C-alpha cells in the first residue's frame, strides 16, 4: 500500500469531469486500497480519484470511523460510477476539503440523497443517505464533476477566498 499525493487548489486537474470506470481489475483494487490508506492518514472522511490525479469516477469514504475511539473500526466504502437518483430536504453544515487545506465554510446542500454505485466486483448497490453521509456523498461526487466546495459559495465570497488561497499557494511554492 502507498500514500498518494493529494492535489490542492488551484491545480487544474481538480476541474476535470472524470471518466466512468469500465475496467474492474487488480489495479483498480490497488488504487482503492491506496486511496483509503491516504484518506485515513490525512485524516479525511472521503477522497475522490481526481484529488489524487486519477481520471476515474470513483471515491472512497468512511464517515463513521473515529481515530480517537479504540472501539471504532475502519470501514472504507469504495464508490464506483456513482449516481444520485433522488434528493430531498436542505442542509447547511461546515465543510472542509483535503484539496483546500485550512479553510472551512458552510455549504448549502440536500439533506438526503439516494445513491446508486458499483463496488469493486461490479455489483450495483443503492444507498439512502442522510446527515454527514449525505453531505460527504455530494461533496465527493462534486469532485468527480470538477467542482470544489468553495465553488458553491456565493460569488463574492468565492472570489475573495479563491484569491486568498492563490496568494497563499504562490507564497508556499
Ligand atoms: Zn474534498
Boltz pocket constraint, residues with backbone or C-beta under 6 A from the ligand:
constraints:
  - pocket:
      binder: B
      contacts: [[A, 46], [A, 96], [A, 97], [A, 98], [A, 99], [A, 139], [A, 143]]
      max_distance: 6.0
